[in-house]
């Protein structure tokens, strides 16, 4: 099964994609995570992408498509995959259509004000990339990861002003994908708990 997780930044795509990965036995491909790894490693792609991400802007298509094409060639993608964070524009969706036939697009609906509150409280481990939230999922020890004792920080793209810029970009460039994928959309409201939303996704996918 080949799926796309679609929704505003901070709508829970990554969390649900990780749960679907375990349920369906296919990889969750997050362009954001791949780019952050490239940035941390100081690669050419990472250096190019860093400026765009820190400003809350979309990384150019040529960089994203290069990453996606390399990932699709890996053996664990043979039975399918879950795309999280790609495509984000009509141009990317058209490029993807030339490379793969998508089975369904899961859309997580949530208001902007809820997203800003959620994202501004999000914290990430510098060492293992584990995700936390100061209200809904705090670390046991303030500033320290529960899993590896790494330092916890707020990403530049989770700062409230940057979040607002990312939402503006989403509404302008990514929302048109709802029409592009109209016949494949599976809409899910994301105002309940994580498990309830996950069950709604499974139900709408028929799995």
Secondary structure by P-SEA (a helix, b strand, c coil): cbbbbbcccccaaaaaaaaaaaaacbbbbbaaaaaaaaaaaccaaaaaaaaaaaacccccaaaaaaaaaaaaaccccccbbbbccccccaaaaaaaaacccccbbbbbbbcaaaaaaaaaabbbbcccbbbbbcccccccccccccccccbbbbcccccaaaaaaaaaaaaccccccccccccbbbbbbccccaaaaaaaaaaaacc
